[in-house]
């Protein structure tokens, strides 16, 4: 892909405390500023943040929608670059990330999807871990690399680590899927790329700093919170959104290579959400031992679920899901206390 440019879509919803760090990491990019544009899509105004965006001559869009997928649709339609990459408000780029993406797309003319490794940082921006995913891999036949692409963290974890050819996601059918996605745009984008003909590139370079903090809607944030009920509501809703998103992706990308590696994301998250108390989630999903058998069969066939502890927890989740709401709450209180104490210990150790 020659003479390309990059569009960076920065998304934020309500959360302001980390956004300037994210934007400053774009200011510090080594790639020539004429080769990329920045489009910020957020649902709030802030004098300091808006002034910074204006000074950089970047686009600042404030839509009414809170849905992440609809924000992506707005940004994709606005983007002028042939390559689109993403930056969530609480993550930051290494200074060479855009240059690395640009050079990689220049090197491989058929490249349509790129994913890089991450360093894990805490709320203060200190590095606490690093995802060791893979060495650099250029993929022309995704069916040979399903394990590396989809086994967590795999080749999709963290939208801020993805770049994709605009031609793949600006299509009507792609936008129709993306705008309905609530929590898993990264999984959706990898699946869309595999559905199309083109090569993929997984980089072992740690080009993104992925932040874990208390206000995160992920399980990482869940274990740091002090309010059990608010934490569990957020976690249950997130698990359910992930399960619903996975089902939408499966329905849209059915029969693509690696489809059996996407199915567990629906089953696992649905089983987990089903075990939460009634007050934690509206329309609590139902799980069964049949779900577990399907999951076990998929894992055995493709050798991607070898974690006996995970299987034991999921089996217990299904049993708990059949109990009264009060007992389901007790079950999650026990899990929350144990995880919270472990997380606090790790925070003290890392700080």
PyMOL commands that set and color helices and strands:
alter all, ss='L'
color gray80, all
select helices_A, chain A and resi 19-27+33-35+47-55+68-78+97-107+142-144+146-150+159-161+166-169+172-178+185-195+219-222+228-252+259-274+278-280+289-302+308-321+325-350
alter helices_A, ss='H'
color red, helices_A
select strands_A, chain A and resi 6-12+36-42+59-61+83-88+92-93+111-121+127-130+137-139+162-165+199-211
alter strands_A, ss='S'
color yellow, strands_A
deselect
rebuild
show_as cartoon
